[in-house]
Amino acid sequence: MATVPNLRFLRGYNDAVVLGLARSGAVTRVDLAERSGLTPQAVSKVVGRLIADGLLVETGTRNVGVGKPRTLLSLVADSRLALGAQVERDELRVVLTDLAGTVLDRVHAPLPRDYDPPTFIAELARLIALVRPVDDERLLGAGIGIVGPVDHRTGVVHDATGLVGWHDVPLRELAERSLGLPVVVDKDTNTAVLAEAWRRGDAVRDAVLVLVGTGVGVGLLLDGRVYRGARTNAGEFGHTTLSLDGPKCVCGRTGCVEVLHNLAAAAGDLAEATSIVGTAMADLVQLLDIDHIVLAGRAVLAAPADYLSAVRAKMPRDDWLPVDVSVTPLGDDVVAAGAAMLVLSEFYGRPR
């Protein structure tokens, strides 16, 4: 059975560094040496290997004043592909991305009420078959972003909140057996924040992505890395108590952010629903001292201006505590694309 480390294709750290730099745009060998700290000789060897493997290509020259023009190198984005899936409580979404993380194809379908693991695996295989390329040798693997709790290290789903019959399900093993591909599994919020980290790069180091769909959760990016916690279950923020005598939540607790939001939304009280999210986000800002909040999920995308204004209104008023609040431009693809980027991160050899 394939496991996550099998995705580490590149020959070494230097290969990963050079290819990662090329992902941001056309570069010269001199650029690579300056940005990586590698010697020109080392860069030349690495570039030669990556060109031979079809991952880099020479794409022209750049004039730098006196002397010979420098040759430009570009990533061959379609040389490798990855699949990503978002598992909601009522829907499955699958995307195909290239090596740069660009979504090339997508498909989605509803999932039956209270679907069990075998039903899900069959539907996952069906949707992946619709976007899976014919030339499978380019396909690195598949990532799955699913509601938690889930153990990212083992690929086991532990009693997923709101899903019936999902107790200690070895999802990675089942999916690999069905798809014949390496598979990596993570919480949907983690894959979503990873997608934002890929999009923004080092410009964002301490951020949260709040995913408001059938549930509420957050993905944490702390000091430039996705934070998963001791048991890879960090981010269950929708199941923190906002009202001590509030209604009972599907998780068994009372007054959770998720149940309060969902009840307000179901009653058509958008102002209350968005205010609840804003209040919860303000607590998280004070706790973690983050400076970026990204809003995502179907509820947010249905009323982006309302969620944006409500969350901004709850942020600290101090000038020295600015918090950038935005809605993800990745839309409905953010979780599935991030799941594919989990695969790509392993390929690059430097998972965030």
C-alpha positions in Angstrom: 0.0 0.0 0.0 1.3 3.4 -0.9 1.9 5.9 2.0 2.5 9.7 2.1 6.3 9.5 2.0 6.0 7.7 -1.3 5.0 11.1 -2.8 8.5 12.5 -2.2 9.7 12.3 -5.7 12.5 14.8 -5.7 16.0 13.5 -5.2 17.0 15.8 -2.3 16.6 19.1 -0.5 18.4 21.1 -3.1 16.0 19.9 -5.8 13.0 20.9 -3.7 14.5 24.3 -3.0 15.2 25.1 -6.7 11.8 23.8 -7.9 10.0 25.7 -5.2 11.7 28.9 -6.3 10.7 28.2 -9.9 7.1 27.8 -8.9 6.9 31.6 -8.3 7.8 32.5 -11.9 10.6 32.5 -14.5 14.1 32.6 -13.0 17.7 32.4 -14.1 20.4 30.2 -12.7 21.9 33.2 -11.1 18.6 34.1 -9.4 18.4 30.5 -8.1 21.9 30.7 -6.7 21.3 34.0 -5.0 17.9 33.1 -3.5 18.8 29.5 -2.4 22.3 30.1 -1.1 23.5 27.2 -3.3 26.7 27.5 -5.3 26.4 28.2 -9.1 27.8 24.7 -9.6 25.2 23.0 -7.4 22.4 25.0 -9.1 23.7 23.9 -12.5 23.5 20.2 -11.5 20.1 20.5 -10.0 18.7 22.4 -12.9 20.1 19.8 -15.3 18.3 17.0 -13.4 15.0 18.9 -13.3 15.2 19.6 -17.0 15.9 16.0 -17.7 12.9 15.0 -15.5 10.7 17.4 -17.5 10.0 19.6 -14.5 11.9 22.7 -15.7 12.3 24.1 -19.2 14.4 26.9 -20.7 12.0 29.6 -21.9 14.1 32.5 -23.3 16.7 35.0 -22.1 16.9 38.1 -20.0 19.2 41.0 -20.7 21.1 42.2 -17.6 23.2 45.0 -19.1 26.8 44.2 -20.3 27.5 40.6 -21.0 25.7 37.6 -22.2 21.9 37.4 -21.7 20.9 35.0 -18.9 18.7 32.0 -19.7 15.3 31.9 -18.1 13.9 28.8 -16.5 10.2 28.0 -16.0 8.2 25.3 -14.2 6.5 22.8 -16.5 3.3 23.0 -14.6 1.5 20.2 -16.5 4.4 17.8 -16.0 2.7 16.5 -12.8 -0.9 16.5 -11.6 -2.7 16.1 -8.3 -6.2 15.3 -7.3 -8.0 16.9 -4.4 -11.4 16.2 -2.7 -13.6 18.1 -0.3 -15.9 15.9 1.8 -18.9 17.8 3.2 -21.8 16.3 5.2 -23.9 16.5 2.1 -21.6 17.0 -0.9 -18.4 15.8 -2.5 -16.2 18.0 -4.6 -13.2 16.8 -6.6 -10.6 18.9 -8.5 -7.6 18.2 -10.7 -4.6 20.6 -10.4 -1.2 21.0 -12.0 2.2 21.3 -10.4 1.6 25.1 -9.7 -1.7 24.3 -7.9 -3.9 25.7 -10.7 -7.3 24.0 -10.9 -7.6 22.4 -14.3 -10.9 20.6 -13.9 -13.6 20.1 -11.2 -16.7 18.1 -10.5 -19.1 17.8 -7.6 -22.2 15.8 -6.6 -24.5 15.6 -3.6 -23.9 12.8 -1.0 -26.9 10.9 0.4 -28.1 11.6 3.9 -26.1 9.7 6.6 -23.8 8.1 4.0 -21.4 5.4 5.2 -17.7 4.9 4.3 -18.3 2.4 1.6 -20.9 4.6 -0.1 -18.5 7.5 0.1 -15.5 5.6 -1.3 -17.7 4.4 -4.3 -18.7 8.0 -5.0 -15.2 9.3 -4.6 -13.9 6.8 -7.2 -16.8 7.7 -9.5 -16.1 11.5 -9.4 -12.3 11.0 -9.7 -12.8 8.9 -12.8 -14.5 11.9 -14.4 -11.4 14.2 -14.1 -8.6 11.6 -13.9 -6.2 12.0 -16.8 -5.6 9.2 -19.2 -1.8 9.4 -18.9 -1.7 8.4 -15.2 2.1 8.6 -15.0 1.7 12.3 -14.4 -0.6 11.8 -11.5 1.1 12.1 -8.1 -1.8 11.1 -5.9 -5.0 12.4 -4.2 -5.6 14.5 -1.2 -8.8 14.4 0.9 -10.1 17.2 3.1 -12.8 16.0 5.4 -14.7 17.2 8.5 -12.9 16.3 11.7 -11.8 14.8 14.0 -9.2 13.1 11.8 -5.6 12.0 12.4 -3.6 13.5 9.6 -0.6 11.2 10.3 -2.5 7.9 10.0 -5.4 8.9 7.7 -7.9 7.7 10.2 -11.2 9.5 10.7 -12.3 9.5 14.4 -16.1 10.0 14.9 -16.4 12.8 12.4 -18.9 15.3 13.7 -22.2 15.1 12.0 -21.4 11.9 10.1 -23.1 8.7 11.1 -21.1 5.4 11.4 -17.7 7.1 10.9 -15.9 5.7 13.9 -12.1 5.1 13.5 -12.5 4.8 9.7 -9.1 4.1 8.0 -10.0 6.5 5.2 -6.5 6.8 3.6 -6.2 3.0 3.4 -9.7 2.5 1.9 -9.1 5.3 -0.6 -5.7 4.0 -1.7 -7.1 0.6 -2.2 -10.0 1.9 -4.3 -8.0 4.5 -6.4 -4.7 2.7 -6.7 -3.0 6.0 -5.8 -1.1 7.4 -2.9 -3.6 9.3 -0.7 -3.1 11.9 2.1 -6.0 12.9 4.4 -6.4 16.0 6.5 -9.2 18.2 8.0 -11.0 20.3 5.5 -10.0 23.5 7.4 -6.3 22.6 7.2 -6.4 22.0 3.5 -8.2 25.3 3.0 -5.6 27.3 4.9 -2.9 25.5 3.1 -4.4 26.7 -0.2 -4.3 30.3 1.1 -0.7 29.8 2.2 0.2 28.6 -1.4 -1.6 31.6 -2.9 0.0 34.3 -0.7 3.3 32.7 0.1 5.5 34.4 2.8 3.2 37.4 2.9 1.0 35.5 5.3 2.5 33.8 8.3 0.0 34.1 11.2 -3.5 33.6 9.9 -6.7 31.7 10.3 -9.2 30.5 7.7 -12.7 30.2 9.0 -14.8 27.7 7.0 -18.5 28.2 7.4 -20.5 25.5 5.6 -22.6 22.8 7.2 -20.3 23.3 10.1 -17.9 25.9 11.4 -14.1 25.3 11.8 -10.8 27.1 11.4 -7.5 26.3 9.8 -4.5 27.7 11.6 -1.4 29.0 9.9 1.1 29.9 12.7 4.6 31.1 12.0 4.2 30.1 8.4 3.1 26.5 9.0 -0.2 24.7 9.2 -0.8 24.0 12.9 -2.5 20.7 13.6 -1.9 20.2 17.3 -0.7 17.2 19.3 -3.3 14.8 17.8 -3.6 16.7 14.5 -7.1 17.8 15.6 -6.6 21.5 16.1 -9.1 23.9 14.6 -12.4 22.5 16.1 -13.3 26.1 16.9 -16.9 25.6 15.9 -17.3 23.5 19.0 -16.1 26.0 21.5 -18.7 27.4 23.9 -20.1 30.9 23.2 -23.2 30.6 25.3 -23.2 28.6 28.6 -26.9 27.9 28.5 -27.2 27.7 24.7 -28.8 24.9 22.6 -27.3 21.5 22.3 -24.8 20.9 19.4 -24.3 17.8 17.3 -21.0 17.4 19.1 -22.8 16.9 22.5 -21.8 20.2 24.0 -24.1 23.2 24.4 -23.9 26.7 23.1 -21.2 26.0 20.5 -20.3 28.6 17.9 -21.5 26.1 15.2 -25.0 25.4 16.6 -25.6 29.1 17.4 -24.6 30.2 13.9 -26.5 27.4 12.1 -29.7 28.1 14.1 -29.6 31.8 13.3 -28.9 31.1 9.6 -31.7 28.6 9.4 -34.1 31.2 10.9 -33.0 33.6 8.2 -31.3 36.0 10.7 -28.2 36.7 8.7 -27.2 39.6 10.9 -27.1 37.4 14.0 -25.4 34.5 12.2 -22.6 36.8 10.9 -22.3 38.5 14.2 -21.7 35.2 15.9 -18.9 34.4 13.5 -17.4 37.8 14.1 -17.5 37.5 17.8 -15.8 34.1 17.7 -13.1 35.4 15.4 -12.4 38.3 17.7 -11.8 35.8 20.5 -9.4 33.9 18.3 -7.5 37.1 17.4 -7.0 37.9 21.1 -5.9 34.4 21.8 -3.4 33.8 19.0 -2.4 37.4 18.0 -3.0 36.6 14.3 -3.1 39.4 11.7 -5.0 37.8 8.8 -8.5 36.2 8.7 -9.7 34.5 5.5 -13.4 33.7 5.3 -14.6 30.7 3.2 -17.3 28.1 2.9 -20.7 28.0 1.3 -22.4 30.2 3.8 -19.8 32.9 3.4 -19.9 32.7 -0.4 -23.7 33.1 -0.3 -23.4 36.4 1.5 -19.7 37.5 1.4 -20.3 41.2 2.0 -22.4 40.5 5.1 -19.8 38.2 6.7 -17.0 40.5 5.8 -18.5 43.5 7.4 -19.6 41.6 10.5 -16.2 40.1 11.1 -14.4 43.4 10.5 -16.7 45.2 12.9 -15.6 42.9 15.7 -11.9 43.3 15.2 -9.7 45.2 17.7 -9.8 49.0 17.4 -6.2 49.5 18.4 -4.1 50.9 15.6 -1.2 48.6 16.5 -3.3 45.5 16.2 -4.4 45.6 12.6 -6.2 42.5 11.2 -6.7 42.0 7.5 -10.0 40.3 6.8 -10.8 39.0 3.4 -12.9 36.4 1.5 -11.0 33.7 -0.3 -10.8 34.2 -4.0 -10.6 30.4 -4.5 -14.4 30.1 -3.9 -15.9 26.7 -3.7 -12.5 25.1 -4.7 -10.6 26.2 -1.6 -10.8 22.9 0.4 -10.4 20.5 -2.6 -7.6 22.6 -4.1 -5.8 22.7 -0.8 -6.2 18.9 -0.5 -4.4 18.6 -3.9 -1.7 21.0 -2.6 -1.1 18.6 0.3 0.0 16.1 -2.4 2.0 18.7 -4.2 3.7 19.8 -0.9 4.9 16.2 -0.4 6.1 16.1 -3.9 8.1 19.3 -3.4 9.6 17.7 -0.3 8.7 20.6 1.9 5.2 20.3 3.4 4.0 23.5 5.1 
